């Protein structure tokens, strides 16, 4: 759920930048491209943070089931929350 929250936050940011719902990204590479084009110009570290969240939450957490320790999960959730706040 945290990863979906990250994607929704990016979508909301892009809508505020003037994109239409049809123009919103649908694939992870499209999200990266949109972050580079519309967000990284002002905050270059957000693209790196997005890549980290993708790896931690989506790949390790969802696809591979590698997040076993509560402290690791809490850290990833905190990182997602901070990313979302930075987009506001």
Secondary structure, DSSP 8 states (H G I E B T S, - for coil): -HHHHHHHHHHHHHHHTT--GGGS--SHHHHHHHIIIIITTT-THHHHHHHHHIIIIIIIIIIS-----HHHHHHHHHHHHHHHHHH-
